[in-house]
Amino acid sequence: MLKGGMQESHEQDGAEPDGRPTGRGRRREALQALQASLFARMEAASNEELLARRLAVAIGEVRCLINLAEAGEIIPMSSIAAPTRVPLTRPWYLGLVNIRGSLVGIVDLAALAGGEPQTVVRDARVLVFAPSLAPNCGLLLSSVMGLRHLSEMQKISIDDDKKAELIGVIGRYKDRDGTEWEEIGLATLLQDTAFLNVGR
């Protein structure tokens, strides 16, 4: 009776009396290993998907891609007061805005690159840098056009034949419609002396 009870207990535990797993125990371990492997693959795929996504925006006439990991909030210009100009700063440094109690400096990259200054139209936005980069820095955007996936675009070379229209360009892509996009690295901008030198 006791022996039979011990045998039943071992079978329920999925192990032989000597500790080796029974067929049922081996199947359970295999299932757990499979589930763990699938979860790891799903997590890796999710991370890769996120890394390949870009925020699509317009800065003046230039279509740009921004890494989501470097982007913070996107604020409609219509929801905040006009930037307060800072004396003795360059024209492309538009001034400071108050975003929920934090002062954020706004830069017009189009004007910085020597192009036409952006006009603050209805679709204009402020892109605040991610907190890990520079939470008190923002870019003026003419518009936001949703998300794009790099796998749906063709990467084209950055060469001297076509000068980048903006500073901070780390990549160039062409979509299926033939439209070219410049990827702007916000971390790269923060290392560019032209971007950092706001004073006259």
N, C-alpha and C positions, 0 to 999 in steps of 0.2 A: 504494500500500500504506500509506504513512505517512498520506496524506490520509484514507483509509478508517479507519485506526486512530484518528486524531484525532476523526473524526466519531463513531465508536463510543464514544470516551471522553466526548465532550460529551453524548451521549444518555444514557450511564450516570449522568452527573452531573446530569441533568435540565435542561441548559442548551444553547442554541444556541451556535454558535461566537462570536457577537457578545455573549454573556453573557445574552441573554434566555432566560427559562425555556421549556422545551418543554412540550407538552401534559401529559406525565407529571409534570414539575416543578410545573406550575400546580396539578394535581390534588393533589399531595403538600402544597403550601403551603395549599391550601384545606382539606385534611383536618386539617392541624396547627392552622389557625385555628379550625376547628370544634371540635376537641378542647379547645383552650384556652378557647373560649367556654363549652363545656359544663362544664368544670372550674370556671370562675369562677362559673357559675350554681349549681352544686352546692354550692360553698363558701359562697356567699351564702345559699342556702336552708338550709344547715346552721346558719349563724350565726343566721338568723332563727328557726329552730326552737328553738335553745337559748335565745334571748332571750325566747321566748314560753312557755317551760316554767317552772313554779313548784313549789317544794316545798310540799306540803300538810301542815299540822300543826294540832294542837289546843293552844291555850293556855287552860287551864281549859275553859270552855264555848264559847269563841270559836274558830271555824274560820278559819285564817289561811293566807296564801300568802306564801312567801319566795322572792325572786329567787335562783336558784342561784349567780349570780356573787358574791353577798354572803355566801353560806353556806360554812362550812368543814366541819369534822367533825361527825358526829352520834354521840354516845356514850351507850350505855344507862346509866342511873343505877345499875343493879344491878351494873355492872362496875367502879365506882369507889367510893371511900369517901365517906361522907356529908360534905357541905360543912362546913368549919370556920368557925364564926361569927367575925366581926370585930367587936371592941368598938366601940360608939358609931356603929353603922351602922343604917340603916332596916330595918324588918322584911322588906321585899320584897327586900333584898339578902341572899341566903341564905348567902353566905360564899364560901370558896375551896375549889376541888378541885384535886387534882394529876392532870394528864393527861399521862402520859409525861414527867414531869419539869418541866412548865410549870404554873404556877399560873393558874387561870382563875376569874374571879369570876362567880357565877351570879345572875341576876336573874329574879324571878318577875313577869312583866309583868301578870298578872292581879291580883296583890296591889298592884302599883304603881298600877294604874288604880282601886283602891278596891274591887275585887271579892273574892270568896272566894279565899284562898290555895290554890294547887295542892297536892294531896297527891302524894307520891312513890309512885306505884303501879308495878305491874310493867312497864307500857308507857312509863313516863316516860323521857325522853331529855334530854340536854344538847345544844343546838345551839351550836357554837362559831362565832364570827364568822370570816369569811374573813381570811387573813393580811394582805391589803392594807387591811383596815379596822381590826380590833382583835382580834388573835389571843388576847388574854388576857381576853376577854369572852364570856359565854355566856348563853343563855336556857334556862330550864326549859320543857320541852314535856310536855304530858300524854300526847301520842301523835304518831306520824308516820303519815300516811296515803298516802304515795307521791307521785306527781307528777300535776300537772294542767296542761292546756294552755289558755292564755287564749282561744284561738280557739273553744274549746268552751264558753265562758262569755259571759254578757252583762254588759257593764260598766254599773254603775249609779252615779248621781251621789253625791258626798259633799256632803251639805248639812246645814244646821242642824236639820232636822226629826228626824234621827236621829243622836244624838251617837255618835262612835266609842267602842267599848267598850274599846279599848286606845289607848295613845299610839303614835306612829310610823306611823299609817295613811296610806298614800299612794294607795290605790285600794280600790274595793269592787266585787265581782262577784257574780253569781248564776248557779249552774249549772243544768243541765237539770231537776234535781229541785226547783228552787226554793230550794235552800240558799244562803244568803249567806256570802260569804267576804270577809275584810278582808286586803288586802295590806299587810304590814308592811315598811317600808324600814329595813333595819339601819343604813344610812348616815344615814338621817333620825334614828334613835334616838340616834346618837352626837352629834347636834347639839341634842338636846332637854335643857334644863337639868334637868328633872324626872328624867330617866334618869341624868344625870351626877352629880346631887347625892345620893350614897349616904350621906353623913354626917348625923348628927342635929344 
